[in-house]
Amino acid sequence: MVEPILIQGGRTLYPFRSGAGVKPRGYSGPLQRAMTDFGADESFEKAVGKLKEHYGVDVPVSAVREVTLQHAAQMALEEEPSGVAGGL
């Protein structure tokens, strides 16, 4: 399938990409969440199988690994310093 495009004022617009919130060769937020959930629970290879089974989506093992590790790194940056958790 070829994505329809619009030319407006000399600019190329991609309505589907904008509406779906995706980039070429990118993964939507909901798909990244599923990849991360499955990737954190199982091996990355098993996560690929679960994505296919549950959502009918084929993604490479390397993509599941990359997305899962990116989200893990972001979570590590957002963690509270040790000894501070638990409030006052």
VENGIDA-V812955 format. One record per backbone hydrogen bond with DSSP energy under -1.0 kcal/mol. NH is the residue of the N-H (numbers start at 1). CO is the residue of the C=O. If there is no record, write none. Layout:
# VENGIDA-V812955
nh = <NH & NH>
co = <CO & CO>
This chain:
# VENGIDA-V812955
nh = <6 & 8 & 11 & 13 & 18 & 19 & 20 & 21 & 22 & 26 & 32 & 33 & 34 & 35 & 36 & 37 & 38 & 39 & 40 & 41 & 42 & 47 & 48 & 49 & 50 & 51 & 52 & 53 & 54 & 55 & 56 & 57 & 64 & 65 & 66 & 67 & 68 & 69 & 70 & 71 & 72 & 73 & 74 & 75 & 76 & 77 & 78 & 84>
co = <13 & 11 & 8 & 6 & 14 & 15 & 16 & 17 & 17 & 23 & 28 & 29 & 30 & 31 & 32 & 33 & 34 & 35 & 36 & 37 & 38 & 43 & 44 & 45 & 46 & 47 & 48 & 49 & 50 & 51 & 52 & 51 & 60 & 61 & 62 & 63 & 64 & 65 & 66 & 67 & 68 & 69 & 70 & 71 & 72 & 73 & 74 & 81>
